[in-house]
Amino acid sequence: LVRPPGGAVNDTVKSTLSQPLVLWSVDTRDWKTRNAQATIDHIRKNAAPGQIILMHDIYSTTADACDTIIPELAKQYQLVTVSELFEAYGISMTGGKTYSQAE
């Protein structure tokens, strides 16, 4: 699987890569706010089955948000890898195709 930096995908990228391209359906904008509570609030409001939530591990505020939000999400959802998510939904991922959620 490939997550293109910034989600930048065009026809050249799609035709060149043999791996599926993974984007996201929930952008926490943690890179912009750098605020743990804002990240937590956004996830609480937008999380749903089959969603891919984008977070960046380079910010300490995101790590702080994870301390709170992961246990909360785990009470309601099964947290899985992207590959496991699509397998659970019976979706066969194809190289060069873009995926942002499982439905």
HUPE-V752788 format. One line per field, one symbol per residue. ss: DSSP state (A for helix, B for strand, O for the rest). psi: psi as a letter, one per 20 degrees, with the letter a starting at -180 (. if undefined). burial: + if it has 9 or more other ideal C-beta (glycine too) atoms within 8 Angstrom, else -. A space follows every 50 residues. Layout:
ss = ???
psi = ???
burial = ???
//
This chain:
ss = OBOOAAAOOOAAAAAAOOOOBBOOOBBOOAAAAOOAAAAAAAAAAAOOOO BOBBOOOOOAAAAAAAAAAAAAAAAAOOOOOAAAAAAAOOOOOOOOOBBO BOO
psi = qpoppjjopahgggihpiqqppbqiooikhhghloghhggggghhiprpi qpppqpjiphhggghhhghghghhhhqoprrgghghghjkpopppiqppi rp.
burial = +--+----+---++--+--+++++++-+++-----+-+++-+++-++--+ +++-+---+-++++++-+++-+++-------+--++--+---+--++++- ++-
//
